[in-house]
Amino acid sequence: MVIDNDPYQWLEDIEGEAALAWVAERNAETEAALAADGAFTSLKEYIREVLDAPDRIPYVSRHGAFLYNFWRDAEHVRGVWRRTTTEEYRTDAPAWEVLLDIDALAAAEGVKWMWAGARLRRPDCGRALVSLSRDGGDAVEVREFDLATRTFVEDGFRVAEAKTRIGWIDADTVFIGTDTGPGSLTDSGYPRTVRRWRRGTPLDEAETVFEGETADVAAGAWHDTAPGFERDFVVRSTDFHHSELYLLTAGSSLVRIDVPDDADAYAHREHLIVTLKSDWLGHRAGSLLAFGFDAFLAGDRTPQALFTPDARTALAGHTWTRHHLILETMHDVSTRIEVLTPVPDDGWTRVPLADVPELSAVSVVDTDPDVSDEYFLDVSGFLQPSTLHHGTVGGGTEIVKQAPARFDTAGLSVEQHFAVSGDGTRVPYFVIGPDRTATGPGPALLYGYGGFEVSLTPSYGAVTGRAWLERGGTYVIANIRGGGEYGPAWHRAALGADRARAFEDFAAVAADLVARGVTTEAMLGATGGSNGGLLMGAMVTRYPGLFGAIVAQVPLLDMLRFHELLAGASWIAEYGNPDDRTDREHLSDLSPYHRLDADRAYPPLLLTTSTRDDRVHPGHARKTAARLRELGHRVLLHENTGGGHAGAGDNEQAAHNNALVHTFLWQHLTRDTP
């Protein structure tokens, strides 16, 4: 049912008095329905205990002699930025030097600051460009910070709140793209221009080194600090999946790095590394290629293939150390990892780096590619807490941190199955839970995303373990098309007008779970966020009979106005353009908001969002809740006032949100169970 004149567009007024009053009423209804549940308080406390646990692994990144970490717990609600030495980090209770206390800063300035990261100046690492988010939004305020004095630099670099891109060139110069007034931002709200800004000079007088188009997604620049290979680069993102890379010469001219515009490319020392998204030079999409950088600029198009995909194996990622490349691949969504080493005039050698258990995941946490072959490697699984390894390529390795078990895994197992989608495609999915052949069908929760080439790999979820698995539920992750589990083709299969294939895949997994006796339609719930929230909207409107309850978090639901709301224009390459007549036809069909009907029966729905989400507009969730209420359907809305696109700004909010979600699901999916 297409809505020609949207009666709920007033709910897009994020801070509007009427809209916020309406939201407050919905929040009160949700709290009454869920937070008054007898088990809610104890569940929230149980989840909060995990989030605040002092024996969590403090993951680090190396900058010079120190290892840096950002940490939140019950005492540090907004968190502290801190550092320690390698020797201290190896101990059970490292001594940390606190650099910046965000709680103290927020209290002193009367602003709900949240940590949004820092860029340290190399090679001395004596200064940082600290980003602070107001209550969780993507827009940040940037301030220069002195690590020796642990204070912000008076009259240092400082940028007002915007979706800023900034990075060091040298001690007194940065590249910056930010909101400098009319014409400085793209339609998506990101920087359109790049400037070279020198300390002590007005930002509006800084030299402009690049200007993109307003229809682009963003422009940015960075300085490569690798000793002996110092270079400047500019990138123009024409849309979410296409970009142009340039070398910025000493004379400020631009030299195009002539790779396909859908490829990911960057320079590393003497190499040009290219990840293909389409076939090129006789190599398949999904391949990882290495060229000589100078030779490429001179016209040589002869690469070394570092990885070539097959039907079941895809590239998961890669990370440099000083002399090696650590390569991560996925075979049917299980990770493999090996080390590649360039041999002058003789290609590359490769050896395994570590053995990874089946149905597990491994990820490189950090390396120091300008200095050493050190690496930090994290290994985990659905029922296997994280183990952090520290090692040197070609040398020894040690376990430096190991997370304790956070939930009872007795009687639980992990299996991988394949569902057959409507067009015959085999879709993998993971099942974590008890043996249902012995117990019979039970409550199950199905999670999916299916977009932007994002892969869902095995990981240890302590909150899900406590809030769902320990209580007897089964948790399922669907690796549907639109993701990157099988490379670029898996993503492209659900782009634009083909987005419904992702929906069909998810529905096929749901049906397969019922057919296998894992659960029933009445006991099957589904959840997803952001693009996964669009997926949930599709399940509500297209496959309502498959589910007993659905949760859509920070969802994208109005597919005819998404491009006009906040960062929405940046996703046109993923979904299509509502202003294009051809695209509008399929977007109207895909749009959950426009498919709602009074005469269809929908499963109970919980929508969650954040007033401070400046990526996916809260209007999507608000308007859908209002429309469903008008049509007489069951719906709850919870809108957190802070937290941004993450939905929560601290562990208290995160625990509350998770308790609401799992209470809602447990209420609706266990009504007919003993």
N, C-alpha and C positions, 0 to 999 in steps of 0.2 A: 504494500500500500504506500505509494509515493506521497509524501507530504509536500504539497506545493507551497503552502505558507506555514512555515514552521512555527507553531504556537509557543514553543518553549525556547526560542532563541534568546529570550531575556535571561535564561540561566547561564548563558555564556559570559555574562558580566561577572568576572571572577570575584571581585571585591564588592559587587553591588549590594546595597542594603537588603533589597528584597530577595535576591538570590541567596545571600548568606542566612537570612531568616528562614528561608525554605530549607536550606541545608541543615540548619540547627534542628528543625522539626524532624527531618529524616534521621539524623544522628540519634535523637532521643528515642525514636521508635526502634532503631537497631539496638541501642544499648538496653532498652527494656526487653526486647525479644531474646537477646543473646547474653548480655553481661549479667542478667538476673538469674541465668541458669545456675543451678547449684554447684556444678563442677567448674564454672568459668574461672573463678578466682584462683582455685588451686592449679588449674591448667596454666593460667597466665604466670603464676609464680614458678611453676615447673619449667616453663619455657624461658622465663627471665633468668633463672639459675644457669641455664646453658649459655645464654648470651653474655652473661657477666662472669662466667667461670674464670678464675684467675689462672688456671692451668691450661688455657687455650694456647695454641702455638702463636707466638708473636712473629708473624712473617716480616721479613726485612728486605731492604734494598741497600746495596753498597754504594757509597759515595766517598771516595778517598779512603781514609783510614777507618771510617765508622760505618756501622750498620744502623739504618734508620727505620723507625716503626711508628705507626699511628695506632693508639690504643684507647679503647673505651671499656669501662666497667661500671660497677655500682657506684664507686667513688668518683670516677671521672665520666660523668654522663655524656658530655659533649666531646670529651677525649683530650689526650695529650699527644703532642708530637715530640718524639724522644729519640735518643741514639745510644749506642753502646759499642764496645769493641768486639772483635771476633773472639778473643779469649774469654771475655765475660759472657758472650752469647752461648758459648759451649757449656756454661754452668747451668745448674737447675734453677737458680734464682739470679739472673743477671742484674748488675747494677746499671740503671738507666740514668742518663742525663736528660732531664726534661728541658726541652727548648721552648715550647709554647703550650700553655694551658688554655684550651679553648673555653672551658667553663669560666675561668677567671677573666678572660677577655670579654666574653659575653656579658658577664656581670658588671664589669667596669664600664662598658660602653652602652649597656642597655639594649643590645641587639642580639637576636637569637642566632649567633654565628655558628656555622658548621664547617668543619674542615673539608676543603676541596682540593688538597694537594699542594705540592711545592716543586719548583724547578730550581735545582742547585746550580750555581755557576761553576763550570769546569774550566781549568783543572784544579783550581785552588779549593773549591767547595766552601768558600768562606761567606758567601751571600746566597740568599734564596729569594725567589719570587713566590710568595705565599698567596694562595687563592682561598678566599673565604666566601662561603655561600650563606646568604640570608635565609635561614630556616629550610635549607635543602634544595633551593632552586638551582637550575643549571647556570644561571647568570651568577657571576662572582665579582667580588672586589679584590684587586690585586695590590699587595704591598711588598716592598723590599724589606728583607729581614737579615740582620747581622747575626750569624751563628756564634761568633765569639762573645758578643755582649748579650745575646739572647733578647734583643730588642728590635723593634721596627726602626728602619733608618729614617731619621728626620730629614726631610727634603729629598728622600730617595724616590725611586720609581713608585708611582701610585696611580691606580686606574680605578675609576668609579665603576659601579655595578653594571656589568654587561656580559654577553657571551664572548669574552675576550680570549684571543689566542696570543700568547706572549712567550718569548724565549730569549736566552742570553746569546749575544754575539761575542762580546768581550766584557771586560770589567765595567765599562761605562756605556755600553750600547746594547739595545735589544731590538728584535723584530716584534712588531705588534700589529694586530688587527683588532679593532674594537669599535664601539659606537662613538663616533666623533661628530655626530650630527646627521642631518638629512643626506641621504645618498651613500652613507658609509656601510650600510648593512644590506644583505640580500633579502629577498622575499621570505626566506626561511628564518631570518633574524640573526644570522651569523655574519662575521666580518666579510666585507666585499673588497676591502683594500688592505694592503700590507705596507707598513711604514718602517723606516729605520730611525729609531728614536735614541738620541744621545742624552746622557745624563745632564740635568740642569737646563734643558731647553724645553720650550712649550711643546706639548704633544701635537697641537694643530700646526706647528711649523716643521714637524718631522718630515723627512724626505719620503715621498711615496715611491715604492719600488715596484708595485704591481696593483692593477685594478681589474677586478673581474666584472661580470655582468650581474644585474640585480636578480635575474632568473637563476643564477648559479646557486649552489648550496653554500659555499664558503671559499675563502682564499686564506692561505697561510704560508709561512716561511720558517726555515730553521737553519741554524749554523751547525755544520758537522765539525766536531772537536777532535776527531781522531788525529793523533800526532802524525804530521807529515801528509795528511790528507784533508786539511782544513778547507771546507767549501761551503757555499751557501746555496740553498735550494728554495724554490717557490713551487707551491702546488695550487692548482685551480680545480676545485671540485665542481664540475658542471652539473652533476646530479649525484644521487647517493651511490651510484655504481660506476660512474665514469669520472675521470680526472685527467689533468695534464700536468706533467712534471717538467720543471725547468731548472737548469743550472744558472745561477745568478753570478755573472762574471764580475771581476774587480771594477769594470767600467759600468756596472749596473745594467748591462744588456742581458737578455734572456736567451738561453740556448735550449731548445726543446729536446727532451730525452724521448726519442721517437719510438715509444713502445705503444701497443694498443691502448686506447683510452679506458678500456674496461679491465686492464691489468693492474696489479699492485707492483710498484717498482721503487727501489731505493738504492743508493750507493753505500757500499761498505768497504772502506779502504780502497784497494785496487779493483774491487768487484762491482758490477751492476747486477742486482738480484731482481728477478722478475717472476711473479706468480701469475700464471695465465688463467683467465676466466673464459677465454675462447681459443680456438686453435690458431697457431701462429708458427711460422717457419718450420712447418712439419711436425710440430709438437702439440700434443693434445691439451685441451682445457683442463686445468687442475695441475699442470706440470709446474715444477720449480726449476728455473733456468738461471745460470750464472754466465755473465759475459765479462770480459775485461772492460773496465769503465772507459779508459782512454781509447781502446780499440773500437769500442762501440761508437763513441763520438766521432771517430775517424771513418766510420762506415762499415766496420766489420760486424756481421750478423751471424757469427758462428758461436753458439752457446754450448755449455756443458749442461746436460740434463741431470739435475741433482735429485729429482723425484719425478716419476711418471706414474699416473694413476691407473688403476684398472677398475673393473666393474664393482669391486667390493672394497677397494682401498682408496683413501683420500688423504690429502695433506691436512694435518691438524695445526701445524705451526712450526716455527723454527727460530732459533736464538743463537747469537754469536758469542763465543768466548774470544780471547785474543787470537788464537791460531786455529780455531775449529768452528764448525757449525753443528749445533745440536738439532736434529730433525725429529719432529713428532708426526706420526701418521696414525690413521684410524683404519682398522680392518673390521668391517661390520660393527663400527662404533666402539671397538676396544682399542686402546692406545698401544703403539709400539714406538720405541725411541732408539735412535742410533746417532753416532758421531761421524760427521764427514770432515775430511781434512784435505785442503788443496795442496797438491804436489806440483811445484813449478814445472811447466812443460810436460806434465804427465797426468793431467786430470785430477780426480778426487778419489781418495780411499774412504771406506766406510766400515765401521764396526759397531756392534750393539753397545749401548751405554749401560743399560740395566734391564733385568728381567722384570716384566710387568705381569702380575697375576691376571688370569682371564677375567673378563667383565669388570676391569678396573680402569683407572685413569692415572696418568702421570703428567706432570706439568713442570716446566722450568720456572722457578720462582724468581730467580735473579742470577745475573752474571755481571762481570766487569770487563766488557770487551776491549776497552782501550789498554788494559793493564795486564790481565792474567787469564788463565784458563779455569778459574774457579767457577763453580756453579752450586746453586741450591736447587734441589729436586724434591717435589712433593708427590707422594704416592698415596692413593686412597681408593676406596671402593664403597659401594652402597652400604655394606655392613662392616667396612674396614676403616677405622679412624685414620686420619692423616699421619704419615711418617715423613719427616723432613730430613733429607740427606744433604750433606755438605761434602763436596769433593772437588777434585781437579782432574780434568780430562787427561788420561794417560797415567794418572797417579791413584792414590788411595781415596776411599770414601768412608764417611762415618755418619751415623744417625745422630743428629744434634738435637732434635725435638721429636717427641711422639705424643700425640693427643690421646687422652684416655677415652675409653668407651663412654658414650653419653646416654645410651639407652640399651635395654635388654634385648639381645638378638637371639635368645634361645628359641628354637623352633622356626626361625626365619631362614629363608634362602633367597638366592637371586637366580633368575632364569631369563633367557632371551628367547623371544618368539617372533614370528613373522606373520602379519596379517596380510590378506590379499585385498587391495583396494579395488574400486569400481572398474578401473581400466586394466586390472591384472597385475599392477605393480606390487611387489613384495615390500612391505613396510615393517622395519624392525621395531621392537619395543621391549623394554625391560620390565620384569615383574619382581617386586620385592615384597615378601610377606610369608605367611604360613602356608603349609601344604594343604591346599584346598581339596585335594582328592581325599584327604582324611577327614577334614572338618566340614566340607560342603561349602557352597557359596557364602561369601561374607561381604562386608562393606569394602569398597575399593575406591581409590582416588586416582584419576587419570590426569596427567599433566602434559601440556604440549605448548609449542611456540610456533614453529613453522614459518619462518620468514627471515629475510636479511642475511641469509647464509649462516645463521647461528646454529651451532651443533650442541645437542644435549648429550653430554657424556657422563659416565658413572662418577658419582661423588658421594661423600658421606654427609647426610643431612641430619644433623642432631635434632633440629626442631621438628622435622617430619617424623623422625624416629620416636621422639617422646609424645608428640601430639597425635600421631596416627598409628604407627606400626606397633608401639607398645600396647595400644588399646585393642589390638586385634585386627586392625585394618590392613589392607593390601595397597601398596603404592606402585603406580605404573607410570613410566615415562615413554611417550610415543615419539619416535624419530621420523616425523612426517616430512613430506616434501615442502620446499620453501627454506629448509635448513641447509646445513652444509655437510651433513654426515657422509654423503657420497660425492662431494665436490660440487663444482659450479652447475652441472646439469641437474642435480637434485634441487638446487635453488631455483634455477630457471624454469623448472617444470611447473612451478606454482606462482610465477610472476604475472602481474597484470590481470588480464582476462582469464588466466588459468588458475587464479588463486583458489578457486573452489576445489582443486585437486587436494590441497592441504586439508580442507574441510572433510573431503571424502576419505582421505587417509586416516584422519582422527576417528571418524565414525566407524571405519573398518576395524580399527583397533578395539574400539568400544564393543562392537558386535562380537569380535573374536574372544574377548574376555568372557562374555556371557556364554558363548558356545563352548568354551573350555571349562565352564563350571566354576570360574574364579569368583564370579559375582552374578547379580541379576540387574536388570535395568533399574529397578527400584532402589538397589543398594549401590549403584555406581554414580559417583560424583566426578566432576571435572573442574579443573582450575587452570588459569593462565593469565598472564599479565602483559600489558602494553599491546604489541602485535598479537600476543597470546590472548589478550582480552577480546580482540576482534574474532579470534578463533572461538572463544567462548560464546560470543554473540551469535556466531554462525551455528553453534550447537543448539542454542536456545531456539533459534528461529527455523532451522533446517531439520534438526534431528532431535526434537524435544522428547520423543518417546524412548530414547536410548539412555536417559539420565534421570536420576532421582533428585539431584540438586547440582547447581552450577555456581561457581564463584569467578567473577571477572574483575581483575585488579588493574588499576590505572588503565582502563581499556580504551581502545580506539573503536568507535561504534558508528559515528555519522560519516559515511564514506563520500557524501556529497559536499561536505563543508570542511573536511579535515585539512585541506590545503590552505584554508583561510584562518586557521586557528594555531597560534604559536609557531612551533617548528614544523607544522604539518606539510608545508610546501616542499620540504626536503625529502619527503617519502613518495613523491609523484613517480619516481623511477621504479618504485616497488609495486605500487598499486595502479597507477594511471592518473590522468588529469581530469578532474570533474568538469573543467571548462572546455575540454575537448569532447565534441559530440559523440564520437565513437567510444571513447573511454567511459563517458558518463553512463552509457547504456549498461556496461557490465558492472560499474561501480554502484549504480542504483540497485542492481540485482544482488550484489555482495553486501550492501549496507544493512547491518542488523537493525539499526534504528528505523529504517524505512520498510522493513519486512514485518514489523510487529502488527499483529492482527487480533482483534477482540475475540474472534471465533475459534482460535487455536488454543489448545491446552499447553502451557509451558511449565517446565519444572521450576521449583522455587529457586530464586536467583538472588545472590548477594553481590552488589557492586561496591567496590572500594576505590577511592581516589584521594587526591590531596589538593587543597587550595593552592599550595605552593608548587604544584607540578607545572613547570613552564616548558615542558616538552610535549606531553600529551594533555591537551586541555581538559580540565575537570568537567567541562560542559558535556563531553561525550557521556560520562556516567550519569550526570545530573539529568540531562534531557531524556535519556533512556529510562531512568527510574520514573520520571514524571509521565512519560508516555505509557509505560506499563501500568502505572496506577490509574491513569485515565481509562485504560482499556479493561480494568478490573482484574489484573493479574497480580500474583504474589511477588513482591520485590522488596528488598531492603537495600539501603544505601548508607555507607559509612564514609565520610569525608574527613580525613585528618587535616587539621589546619596547617601543619608543617610537613616536612619530610621530602618534598619534591617528588621526582618520579620514582624514587625508591619507596615512597609511601610512608616512611618513618624516619625521623631524624635522630633518634636515640634508641637505646635498648628497651626503655620503658614503652615507647610507642610501638616498637617492633613486636614486643611480647603481647601487647594489647591487641594489635591487629591480627597476629597469628592466632591468638586465643579466640577472637571473634570468628575468624574463618573456620577453624576446626570445630568450634562449638556449633556453628551453623550446619556444617556438613554432618557432624555426628548426630545432631538432632534429626535431620531428614533422612539419613541413610541407614539408621539402625532401628527404625520404628518397628520393623517386623522381625527383628532378630531377638533371640533369647537374652 
